[in-house]
Amino acid sequence: MTLLTTNRLRLEPFTEGHLAGLNEMNSDPEVMRYLSGGRPETLEETRVLIERVMKRWAEVGYSWWALIELETEELVGAGAVQNLRREATLVPDLACPLEMGWRLRRDRWGQGLAVEAARAMGDFAFKDLNAQELLAVCDPANTASANVMKRLGMQEVGIERWYGKDLLTHRIEADGWTAMRQRRPNEGHAL
Ligand SMILES: CC(C)(COP(=O)(O)OP(=O)(O)OC[C@H]1O[C@@H](n2cnc3c(N)ncnc32)[C@H](O)[C@@H]1OP(=O)(O)O)[C@@H](O)C(=O)NCCC(=O)NCCS
C-alpha cells in the first residue's frame, strides 16, 4: 500500500476511515454527472467500493487513493491507477493497460488539485509499477476531465471502447511523462 505526498495533498490508499468523506463526494450529483449519469452513490455502495479497492491494493499493489488536503486534513477527492476494462464488469481485466482516474469534491474544483494528484500517481505508475504507457478515459462531454489529461501532456487518441462505453481516450508513454515532469519538477511530486 503506497502513500504519496504532493505539495498540497496526501494520497492515502482507501480504508474504511474514508467512508464518510468518499460518500459525501460520491453522493453529489454534479460530481457523478459523467460517472453514473448523476445518480448519487449510496453509503452501502461506497462501503462495497472501499472493500473492493482494499482487496485490489492487496492483490496488485495499486488502486484508488483518497486525496487528503494537507492544510485541512479533509478528504477532497479520489484518484486511481488501475487496469482498464474492456466491458462494463466489476472484474478487473489485468490484461488491459493502466489508466489514471480522478475526481474532486465540488468545492475544490478549479485549484489544480486533480493535475497535482495525477502527477504523483503517474510518477508512481511509471517508476514503481514500471508502466510503459498510461491511458486516461472520460465521457466525451466531460471537458474538465479531458483538460486534466491535456495539462498532463497526454495525447488524444480518439474514442475507444472501454467499460462497455465509447470514451474519449488519452495516452502518454514513459518518455513523454519524463519530459513533462522535467518541465514541471515542482508541481506535485511523489516522495
Ligand atoms: C475532472 C475534475 C477532477 C477536474 O477538476 P479541475 O478542478 O477542473 O482540475 P484541476 O484540479 O486540474 O484544476 C484545473 C483548474 O484549476 C485552475 N488552477 C488554479 N490553480 C491551479 C494550479 N496551481 N495548478 C493548475 N491549475 C490550477 C486551472 O486554471 C484549471 O481551471 P480551468 O479549467 O478553468 O482553466 C472535476 O471536474 C471533477 O471532479 N469532476 C467530476 C468527477 C469526474 O467527472 N471525474 C473524471 C471522470 S473521467
The ligand as an ORCA input file, in Angstrom:
! r2SCAN-3c Opt
* xyz 0 1
  C     -12.495     16.205    -13.526
  C     -12.198     17.117    -12.343
  C     -11.426     16.361    -11.261
  C     -11.339     18.288    -12.853
  O     -11.198     19.222    -11.823
  P     -10.481     20.616    -12.084
  O     -10.516     21.372    -10.821
  O     -11.012     21.247    -13.322
  O      -8.988     20.145    -12.441
  P      -7.683     20.575    -11.727
  O      -7.737     20.228    -10.294
  O      -6.557     20.026    -12.514
  O      -7.715     22.158    -11.822
  C      -7.537     22.801    -13.064
  C      -8.220     24.129    -12.994
  O      -7.716     24.825    -11.858
  C      -7.071     26.038    -12.287
  N      -5.928     26.194    -11.381
  C      -5.910     27.007    -10.316
  N      -4.756     26.862     -9.653
  C      -4.028     25.935    -10.308
  C      -2.764     25.345    -10.103
  N      -1.997     25.695     -9.058
  N      -2.331     24.386    -10.952
  C      -3.084     24.032    -12.011
  N      -4.307     24.547    -12.250
  C      -4.780     25.499    -11.405
  C      -6.757     25.817    -13.747
  O      -6.660     27.030    -14.451
  C      -7.930     24.990    -14.181
  O      -9.066     25.810    -14.342
  P      -9.713     25.985    -15.802
  O     -10.079     24.600    -16.281
  O     -10.883     26.859    -15.533
  O      -8.624     26.589    -16.624
  C     -13.511     17.690    -11.722
  O     -14.193     18.404    -12.707
  C     -14.421     16.594    -11.169
  O     -14.224     16.108    -10.064
  N     -15.447     16.208    -11.960
  C     -16.398     15.210    -11.512
  C     -15.824     13.805    -11.485
  C     -15.331     13.388    -12.849
  O     -16.011     13.565    -13.843
  N     -14.127     12.812    -12.877
  C     -13.489     12.384    -14.093
  C     -14.055     11.128    -14.577
  S     -13.302     10.640    -16.120
*
